[in-house]
Amino acid sequence: MKINAKQIALISVFSALQLIISRLPGIPIIGIAQGKIEPQLFLMPTLGMVLGPWLGGAAAFLGNFIAWLIPETTFYGMLMLPTIPIGTMVCGFLSRKSSKSIGS
């Protein structure tokens, strides 16, 4: 699979968008002391649906990796790096139209 210039531009733009959105403060959850909903979580399924599973996963990994490097680096944060790209890829695969349906 060759990646052309348009696909590289899409990966870089969506990675930068994810990085910017990851810096936004979370929406607080009423009733939980430290709980909040991160705005970044709304972008990940969108990446998978718009870019597809492979490009969306690459954009999610790159943006998540750069966001992990910026403030402070922890070992546990590094363990969570693959979860966002995997979720993006799953959403991308589930949103694709396939010629084979499960029931037929």
Summary of the structure (lengths in Angstrom):
residues: 104
radius of gyration: 15.5
end to end distance: 30.0
largest distance: 50.5
contacts: 274
relative contact order: 0.17
helix: 62%
strand: 4%
